Amino acid sequence: MNRLMRLKEVEHVKGLKRSTIYKLISEGRFPIQVQLGARAAAWKSDEIQE
C-alpha cells in the first residue's frame, strides 16, 4: 500500500536524522520527497521501505 509519510515518520522508520536524510538526497542515495505545499513535503512509503 502506497501512502505519504512526513519527515518525523521517515526519521523514525529509517533511524536517520533530518540532516542525514537531506544529505543522502543530495548524494542521490535516498528517495526525493514530494512537495505537498510551500512548506510541506512527504515521501512515498513504498520508496522508503525499499
CHARMM-style PDB file with segment names, atoms N, HN, CA, C and O in Angstrom:
ATOM      1  N   MET     1       0.842  -1.178   0.000  1.00  0.00      PROA
ATOM      2  CA  MET     1       0.000   0.000   0.000  1.00  0.00      PROA
ATOM      3  C   MET     1       0.889   1.244   0.000  1.00  0.00      PROA
ATOM      4  O   MET     1       1.781   1.373   0.839  1.00  0.00      PROA
ATOM      5  N   ASN     2       0.652   2.127  -0.913  1.00  0.00      PROA
ATOM      6  HN  ASN     2      -0.072   2.022  -1.594  1.00  0.00      PROA
ATOM      7  CA  ASN     2       1.453   3.335  -1.039  1.00  0.00      PROA
ATOM      8  C   ASN     2       0.727   4.499  -0.367  1.00  0.00      PROA
ATOM      9  O   ASN     2      -0.418   4.808  -0.698  1.00  0.00      PROA
ATOM     10  N   ARG     3       1.411   5.140   0.582  1.00  0.00      PROA
ATOM     11  HN  ARG     3       2.341   4.890   0.851  1.00  0.00      PROA
ATOM     12  CA  ARG     3       0.868   6.318   1.242  1.00  0.00      PROA
ATOM     13  C   ARG     3       2.007   7.306   1.427  1.00  0.00      PROA
ATOM     14  O   ARG     3       3.161   6.982   1.150  1.00  0.00      PROA
ATOM     15  N   LEU     4       1.697   8.489   1.887  1.00  0.00      PROA
ATOM     16  HN  LEU     4       0.759   8.752   2.113  1.00  0.00      PROA
ATOM     17  CA  LEU     4       2.719   9.502   2.088  1.00  0.00      PROA
ATOM     18  C   LEU     4       3.131   9.545   3.561  1.00  0.00      PROA
ATOM     19  O   LEU     4       2.295   9.461   4.461  1.00  0.00      PROA
ATOM     20  N   MET     5       4.431   9.678   3.781  1.00  0.00      PROA
ATOM     21  HN  MET     5       5.111   9.746   3.051  1.00  0.00      PROA
ATOM     22  CA  MET     5       4.989   9.734   5.132  1.00  0.00      PROA
ATOM     23  C   MET     5       5.655  11.089   5.325  1.00  0.00      PROA
ATOM     24  O   MET     5       6.408  11.538   4.460  1.00  0.00      PROA
ATOM     25  N   ARG     6       5.389  11.740   6.440  1.00  0.00      PROA
ATOM     26  HN  ARG     6       4.778  11.376   7.143  1.00  0.00      PROA
ATOM     27  CA  ARG     6       6.029  13.016   6.759  1.00  0.00      PROA
ATOM     28  C   ARG     6       7.418  12.756   7.340  1.00  0.00      PROA
ATOM     29  O   ARG     6       7.759  11.617   7.657  1.00  0.00      PROA
ATOM     30  N   LEU     7       8.206  13.799   7.476  1.00  0.00      PROA
ATOM     31  HN  LEU     7       7.929  14.725   7.218  1.00  0.00      PROA
ATOM     32  CA  LEU     7       9.603  13.694   7.884  1.00  0.00      PROA
ATOM     33  C   LEU     7       9.787  12.959   9.210  1.00  0.00      PROA
ATOM     34  O   LEU     7      10.655  12.092   9.308  1.00  0.00      PROA
ATOM     35  N   LYS     8       9.001  13.281  10.221  1.00  0.00      PROA
ATOM     36  HN  LYS     8       8.296  13.985  10.140  1.00  0.00      PROA
ATOM     37  CA  LYS     8       9.156  12.639  11.535  1.00  0.00      PROA
ATOM     38  C   LYS     8       8.972  11.123  11.442  1.00  0.00      PROA
ATOM     39  O   LYS     8       9.694  10.366  12.092  1.00  0.00      PROA
ATOM     40  N   GLU     9       8.015  10.687  10.642  1.00  0.00      PROA
ATOM     41  HN  GLU     9       7.429  11.302  10.114  1.00  0.00      PROA
ATOM     42  CA  GLU     9       7.783   9.250  10.478  1.00  0.00      PROA
ATOM     43  C   GLU     9       8.934   8.596   9.717  1.00  0.00      PROA
ATOM     44  O   GLU     9       9.354   7.490  10.058  1.00  0.00      PROA
ATOM     45  N   VAL    10       9.447   9.275   8.688  1.00  0.00      PROA
ATOM     46  HN  VAL    10       9.106  10.173   8.411  1.00  0.00      PROA
ATOM     47  CA  VAL    10      10.587   8.750   7.933  1.00  0.00      PROA
ATOM     48  C   VAL    10      11.800   8.618   8.858  1.00  0.00      PROA
ATOM     49  O   VAL    10      12.507   7.612   8.821  1.00  0.00      PROA
ATOM     50  N   GLU    11      12.036   9.638   9.688  1.00  0.00      PROA
ATOM     51  HN  GLU    11      11.462  10.456   9.719  1.00  0.00      PROA
ATOM     52  CA  GLU    11      13.148   9.590  10.650  1.00  0.00      PROA
ATOM     53  C   GLU    11      13.006   8.374  11.561  1.00  0.00      PROA
ATOM     54  O   GLU    11      13.978   7.660  11.808  1.00  0.00      PROA
ATOM     55  N   HSD    12      11.802   8.143  12.053  1.00  0.00      PROA
ATOM     56  HN  HSD    12      11.013   8.722  11.852  1.00  0.00      PROA
ATOM     57  CA  HSD    12      11.556   7.021  12.963  1.00  0.00      PROA
ATOM     58  C   HSD    12      11.743   5.666  12.269  1.00  0.00      PROA
ATOM     59  O   HSD    12      12.398   4.774  12.807  1.00  0.00      PROA
ATOM     60  N   VAL    13      11.172   5.522  11.090  1.00  0.00      PROA
ATOM     61  HN  VAL    13      10.640   6.247  10.652  1.00  0.00      PROA
ATOM     62  CA  VAL    13      11.236   4.250  10.362  1.00  0.00      PROA
ATOM     63  C   VAL    13      12.666   3.910   9.929  1.00  0.00      PROA
ATOM     64  O   VAL    13      13.106   2.767  10.054  1.00  0.00      PROA
ATOM     65  N   LYS    14      13.376   4.906   9.425  1.00  0.00      PROA
ATOM     66  HN  LYS    14      13.018   5.834   9.323  1.00  0.00      PROA
ATOM     67  CA  LYS    14      14.726   4.662   8.909  1.00  0.00      PROA
ATOM     68  C   LYS    14      15.813   4.801   9.968  1.00  0.00      PROA
ATOM     69  O   LYS    14      16.938   4.351   9.751  1.00  0.00      PROA
ATOM     70  N   GLY    15      15.502   5.414  11.110  1.00  0.00      PROA
ATOM     71  HN  GLY    15      14.588   5.779  11.286  1.00  0.00      PROA
ATOM     72  CA  GLY    15      16.507   5.605  12.142  1.00  0.00      PROA
ATOM     73  C   GLY    15      17.549   6.645  11.762  1.00  0.00      PROA
ATOM     74  O   GLY    15      18.701   6.570  12.190  1.00  0.00      PROA
ATOM     75  N   LEU    16      17.135   7.615  10.956  1.00  0.00      PROA
ATOM     76  HN  LEU    16      16.199   7.675  10.609  1.00  0.00      PROA
ATOM     77  CA  LEU    16      18.030   8.678  10.495  1.00  0.00      PROA
ATOM     78  C   LEU    16      17.494  10.025  10.950  1.00  0.00      PROA
ATOM     79  O   LEU    16      16.293  10.192  11.162  1.00  0.00      PROA
ATOM     80  N   LYS    17      18.398  10.978  11.096  1.00  0.00      PROA
ATOM     81  HN  LYS    17      19.373  10.843  10.923  1.00  0.00      PROA
ATOM     82  CA  LYS    17      18.003  12.341  11.431  1.00  0.00      PROA
ATOM     83  C   LYS    17      17.807  13.151  10.154  1.00  0.00      PROA
ATOM     84  O   LYS    17      18.250  12.762   9.074  1.00  0.00      PROA
ATOM     85  N   ARG    18      17.131  14.292  10.310  1.00  0.00      PROA
ATOM     86  HN  ARG    18      16.772  14.609  11.188  1.00  0.00      PROA
ATOM     87  CA  ARG    18      16.800  15.165   9.183  1.00  0.00      PROA
ATOM     88  C   ARG    18      18.021  15.513   8.334  1.00  0.00      PROA
ATOM     89  O   ARG    18      17.976  15.410   7.108  1.00  0.00      PROA
ATOM     90  N   SER    19      19.097  15.919   8.975  1.00  0.00      PROA
ATOM     91  HN  SER    19      19.134  16.003   9.971  1.00  0.00      PROA
ATOM     92  CA  SER    19      20.285  16.342   8.226  1.00  0.00      PROA
ATOM     93  C   SER    19      20.862  15.199   7.401  1.00  0.00      PROA
ATOM     94  O   SER    19      21.326  15.416   6.282  1.00  0.00      PROA
ATOM     95  N   THR    20      20.836  13.992   7.939  1.00  0.00      PROA
ATOM     96  HN  THR    20      20.459  13.816   8.848  1.00  0.00      PROA
ATOM     97  CA  THR    20      21.343  12.826   7.215  1.00  0.00      PROA
ATOM     98  C   THR    20      20.447  12.501   6.025  1.00  0.00      PROA
ATOM     99  O   THR    20      20.943  12.171   4.948  1.00  0.00      PROA
ATOM    100  N   ILE    21      19.149  12.591   6.210  1.00  0.00      PROA
ATOM    101  HN  ILE    21      18.747  12.859   7.086  1.00  0.00      PROA
ATOM    102  CA  ILE    21      18.204  12.319   5.123  1.00  0.00      PROA
ATOM    103  C   ILE    21      18.451  13.280   3.960  1.00  0.00      PROA
ATOM    104  O   ILE    21      18.534  12.853   2.808  1.00  0.00      PROA
ATOM    105  N   TYR    22      18.567  14.574   4.258  1.00  0.00      PROA
ATOM    106  HN  TYR    22      18.499  14.920   5.193  1.00  0.00      PROA
ATOM    107  CA  TYR    22      18.773  15.554   3.188  1.00  0.00      PROA
ATOM    108  C   TYR    22      20.153  15.429   2.555  1.00  0.00      PROA
ATOM    109  O   TYR    22      20.314  15.711   1.368  1.00  0.00      PROA
ATOM    110  N   LYS    23      21.147  15.010   3.328  1.00  0.00      PROA
ATOM    111  HN  LYS    23      21.016  14.781   4.293  1.00  0.00      PROA
ATOM    112  CA  LYS    23      22.483  14.769   2.767  1.00  0.00      PROA
ATOM    113  C   LYS    23      22.428  13.604   1.780  1.00  0.00      PROA
ATOM    114  O   LYS    23      22.999  13.683   0.693  1.00  0.00      PROA
ATOM    115  N   LEU    24      21.745  12.528   2.157  1.00  0.00      PROA
ATOM    116  HN  LEU    24      21.281  12.464   3.041  1.00  0.00      PROA
ATOM    117  CA  LEU    24      21.610  11.365   1.279  1.00  0.00      PROA
ATOM    118  C   LEU    24      20.821  11.715   0.017  1.00  0.00      PROA
ATOM    119  O   LEU    24      21.128  11.209  -1.062  1.00  0.00      PROA
ATOM    120  N   ILE    25      19.810  12.573   0.142  1.00  0.00      PROA
ATOM    121  HN  ILE    25      19.561  12.984   1.018  1.00  0.00      PROA
ATOM    122  CA  ILE    25      19.048  13.018  -1.034  1.00  0.00      PROA
ATOM    123  C   ILE    25      19.975  13.753  -1.991  1.00  0.00      PROA
ATOM    124  O   ILE    25      19.927  13.525  -3.200  1.00  0.00      PROA
ATOM    125  N   SER    26      20.817  14.633  -1.461  1.00  0.00      PROA
ATOM    126  HN  SER    26      20.856  14.819  -0.479  1.00  0.00      PROA
ATOM    127  CA  SER    26      21.716  15.411  -2.327  1.00  0.00      PROA
ATOM    128  C   SER    26      22.745  14.517  -3.010  1.00  0.00      PROA
ATOM    129  O   SER    26      23.239  14.848  -4.087  1.00  0.00      PROA
ATOM    130  N   GLU    27      23.071  13.377  -2.381  1.00  0.00      PROA
ATOM    131  HN  GLU    27      22.670  13.108  -1.506  1.00  0.00      PROA
ATOM    132  CA  GLU    27      24.014  12.419  -2.968  1.00  0.00      PROA
ATOM    133  C   GLU    27      23.323  11.428  -3.898  1.00  0.00      PROA
ATOM    134  O   GLU    27      23.987  10.600  -4.523  1.00  0.00      PROA
ATOM    135  N   GLY    28      21.998  11.502  -3.998  1.00  0.00      PROA
ATOM    136  HN  GLY    28      21.458  12.174  -3.491  1.00  0.00      PROA
ATOM    137  CA  GLY    28      21.241  10.590  -4.852  1.00  0.00      PROA
ATOM    138  C   GLY    28      21.071   9.208  -4.250  1.00  0.00      PROA
ATOM    139  O   GLY    28      20.828   8.246  -4.978  1.00  0.00      PROA
ATOM    140  N   ARG    29      21.194   9.091  -2.931  1.00  0.00      PROA
ATOM    141  HN  ARG    29      21.391   9.873  -2.339  1.00  0.00      PROA
ATOM    142  CA  ARG    29      21.122   7.788  -2.267  1.00  0.00      PROA
ATOM    143  C   ARG    29      19.871   7.615  -1.410  1.00  0.00      PROA
ATOM    144  O   ARG    29      19.780   6.664  -0.634  1.00  0.00      PROA
ATOM    145  N   PHE    30      18.903   8.529  -1.544  1.00  0.00      PROA
ATOM    146  HN  PHE    30      18.977   9.301  -2.175  1.00  0.00      PROA
ATOM    147  CA  PHE    30      17.652   8.470  -0.779  1.00  0.00      PROA
ATOM    148  C   PHE    30      16.554   9.024  -1.667  1.00  0.00      PROA
ATOM    149  O   PHE    30      16.802   9.945  -2.445  1.00  0.00      PROA
ATOM    150  N   PRO    31      15.340   8.481  -1.570  1.00  0.00      PROA
ATOM    151  CA  PRO    31      14.241   8.967  -2.416  1.00  0.00      PROA
ATOM    152  C   PRO    31      13.970  10.459  -2.205  1.00  0.00      PROA
ATOM    153  O   PRO    31      14.086  10.976  -1.094  1.00  0.00      PROA
ATOM    154  N   ILE    32      13.613  11.125  -3.283  1.00  0.00      PROA
ATOM    155  HN  ILE    32      13.520  10.705  -4.186  1.00  0.00      PROA
ATOM    156  CA  ILE    32      13.279  12.548  -3.235  1.00  0.00      PROA
ATOM    157  C   ILE    32      11.851  12.702  -2.716  1.00  0.00      PROA
ATOM    158  O   ILE    32      10.969  11.909  -3.046  1.00  0.00      PROA
ATOM    159  N   GLN    33      11.642  13.715  -1.914  1.00  0.00      PROA
ATOM    160  HN  GLN    33      12.358  14.359  -1.646  1.00  0.00      PROA
ATOM    161  CA  GLN    33      10.326  13.957  -1.347  1.00  0.00      PROA
ATOM    162  C   GLN    33       9.371  14.560  -2.362  1.00  0.00      PROA
ATOM    163  O   GLN    33       9.789  15.117  -3.377  1.00  0.00      PROA
ATOM    164  N   VAL    34       8.082  14.441  -2.071  1.00  0.00      PROA
ATOM    165  HN  VAL    34       7.742  13.989  -1.246  1.00  0.00      PROA
ATOM    166  CA  VAL    34       7.014  15.025  -2.874  1.00  0.00      PROA
ATOM    167  C   VAL    34       6.583  16.301  -2.167  1.00  0.00      PROA
ATOM    168  O   VAL    34       6.271  16.273  -0.977  1.00  0.00      PROA
ATOM    169  N   GLN    35       6.560  17.421  -2.888  1.00  0.00      PROA
ATOM    170  HN  GLN    35       6.814  17.444  -3.855  1.00  0.00      PROA
ATOM    171  CA  GLN    35       6.126  18.684  -2.293  1.00  0.00      PROA
ATOM    172  C   GLN    35       4.608  18.690  -2.166  1.00  0.00      PROA
ATOM    173  O   GLN    35       3.897  18.483  -3.149  1.00  0.00      PROA
ATOM    174  N   LEU    36       4.117  18.927  -0.961  1.00  0.00      PROA
ATOM    175  HN  LEU    36       4.694  19.096  -0.162  1.00  0.00      PROA
ATOM    176  CA  LEU    36       2.675  18.999  -0.712  1.00  0.00      PROA
ATOM    177  C   LEU    36       2.183  20.442  -0.721  1.00  0.00      PROA
ATOM    178  O   LEU    36       1.005  20.707  -0.960  1.00  0.00      PROA
ATOM    179  N   GLY    37       3.081  21.348  -0.465  1.00  0.00      PROA
ATOM    180  HN  GLY    37       4.039  21.133  -0.271  1.00  0.00      PROA
ATOM    181  CA  GLY    37       2.748  22.770  -0.416  1.00  0.00      PROA
ATOM    182  C   GLY    37       4.042  23.560  -0.334  1.00  0.00      PROA
ATOM    183  O   GLY    37       5.124  23.016  -0.549  1.00  0.00      PROA
ATOM    184  N   ALA    38       3.929  24.841  -0.024  1.00  0.00      PROA
ATOM    185  HN  ALA    38       3.050  25.283   0.150  1.00  0.00      PROA
ATOM    186  CA  ALA    38       5.108  25.693   0.037  1.00  0.00      PROA
ATOM    187  C   ALA    38       6.086  25.241   1.119  1.00  0.00      PROA
ATOM    188  O   ALA    38       7.299  25.345   0.935  1.00  0.00      PROA
ATOM    189  N   ARG    39       5.574  24.742   2.244  1.00  0.00      PROA
ATOM    190  HN  ARG    39       4.589  24.657   2.393  1.00  0.00      PROA
ATOM    191  CA  ARG    39       6.445  24.353   3.357  1.00  0.00      PROA
ATOM    192  C   ARG    39       6.175  22.936   3.846  1.00  0.00      PROA
ATOM    193  O   ARG    39       6.517  22.599   4.980  1.00  0.00      PROA
ATOM    194  N   ALA    40       5.572  22.108   3.012  1.00  0.00      PROA
ATOM    195  HN  ALA    40       5.294  22.381   2.091  1.00  0.00      PROA
ATOM    196  CA  ALA    40       5.248  20.741   3.421  1.00  0.00      PROA
ATOM    197  C   ALA    40       5.720  19.745   2.374  1.00  0.00      PROA
ATOM    198  O   ALA    40       5.533  19.943   1.174  1.00  0.00      PROA
ATOM    199  N   ALA    41       6.334  18.675   2.852  1.00  0.00      PROA
ATOM    200  HN  ALA    41       6.487  18.515   3.827  1.00  0.00      PROA
ATOM    201  CA  ALA    41       6.815  17.621   1.952  1.00  0.00      PROA
ATOM    202  C   ALA    41       6.567  16.263   2.605  1.00  0.00      PROA
ATOM    203  O   ALA    41       6.404  16.164   3.822  1.00  0.00      PROA
ATOM    204  N   ALA    42       6.541  15.243   1.796  1.00  0.00      PROA
ATOM    205  HN  ALA    42       6.673  15.323   0.808  1.00  0.00      PROA
ATOM    206  CA  ALA    42       6.359  13.880   2.284  1.00  0.00      PROA
ATOM    207  C   ALA    42       7.050  12.924   1.322  1.00  0.00      PROA
ATOM    208  O   ALA    42       7.413  13.300   0.208  1.00  0.00      PROA
ATOM    209  N   TRP    43       7.225  11.692   1.762  1.00  0.00      PROA
ATOM    210  HN  TRP    43       6.930  11.387   2.667  1.00  0.00      PROA
ATOM    211  CA  TRP    43       7.852  10.657   0.954  1.00  0.00      PROA
ATOM    212  C   TRP    43       6.854   9.540   0.724  1.00  0.00      PROA
ATOM    213  O   TRP    43       5.998   9.280   1.569  1.00  0.00      PROA
ATOM    214  N   LYS    44       6.962   8.879  -0.420  1.00  0.00      PROA
ATOM    215  HN  LYS    44       7.657   9.090  -1.107  1.00  0.00      PROA
ATOM    216  CA  LYS    44       6.116   7.730  -0.715  1.00  0.00      PROA
ATOM    217  C   LYS    44       6.602   6.554   0.120  1.00  0.00      PROA
ATOM    218  O   LYS    44       7.790   6.232   0.112  1.00  0.00      PROA
ATOM    219  N   SER    45       5.692   5.919   0.836  1.00  0.00      PROA
ATOM    220  HN  SER    45       4.727   6.181   0.842  1.00  0.00      PROA
ATOM    221  CA  SER    45       6.063   4.854   1.769  1.00  0.00      PROA
ATOM    222  C   SER    45       6.730   3.674   1.077  1.00  0.00      PROA
ATOM    223  O   SER    45       7.641   3.069   1.644  1.00  0.00      PROA
ATOM    224  N   ASP    46       6.298   3.332  -0.138  1.00  0.00      PROA
ATOM    225  HN  ASP    46       5.558   3.823  -0.598  1.00  0.00      PROA
ATOM    226  CA  ASP    46       6.921   2.189  -0.811  1.00  0.00      PROA
ATOM    227  C   ASP    46       8.383   2.470  -1.157  1.00  0.00      PROA
ATOM    228  O   ASP    46       9.197   1.547  -1.168  1.00  0.00      PROA
ATOM    229  N   GLU    47       8.736   3.743  -1.444  1.00  0.00      PROA
ATOM    230  HN  GLU    47       8.075   4.493  -1.435  1.00  0.00      PROA
ATOM    231  CA  GLU    47      10.125   4.088  -1.728  1.00  0.00      PROA
ATOM    232  C   GLU    47      10.971   4.057  -0.451  1.00  0.00      PROA
ATOM    233  O   GLU    47      12.151   3.708  -0.499  1.00  0.00      PROA
ATOM    234  N   ILE    48      10.387   4.415   0.669  1.00  0.00      PROA
ATOM    235  HN  ILE    48       9.429   4.699   0.708  1.00  0.00      PROA
ATOM    236  CA  ILE    48      11.106   4.414   1.948  1.00  0.00      PROA
ATOM    237  C   ILE    48      11.356   2.987   2.411  1.00  0.00      PROA
ATOM    238  O   ILE    48      12.398   2.710   3.005  1.00  0.00      PROA
ATOM    239  N   GLN    49      10.428   2.080   2.155  1.00  0.00      PROA
ATOM    240  HN  GLN    49       9.581   2.305   1.672  1.00  0.00      PROA
ATOM    241  CA  GLN    49      10.559   0.694   2.612  1.00  0.00      PROA
ATOM    242  C   GLN    49      11.599  -0.080   1.819  1.00  0.00      PROA
ATOM    243  O   GLN    49      12.086  -1.105   2.296  1.00  0.00      PROA
ATOM    244  N   GLU    50      11.957   0.382   0.615  1.00  0.00      PROA
ATOM    245  HN  GLU    50      11.561   1.214   0.227  1.00  0.00      PROA
ATOM    246  CA  GLU    50      12.937  -0.335  -0.216  1.00  0.00      PROA
ATOM    247  C   GLU    50      14.326  -0.267   0.370  1.00  0.00      PROA
ATOM    248  OT1 GLU    50      15.266  -0.818  -0.203  1.00  0.00      PROA
TER     249      GLU     50
END
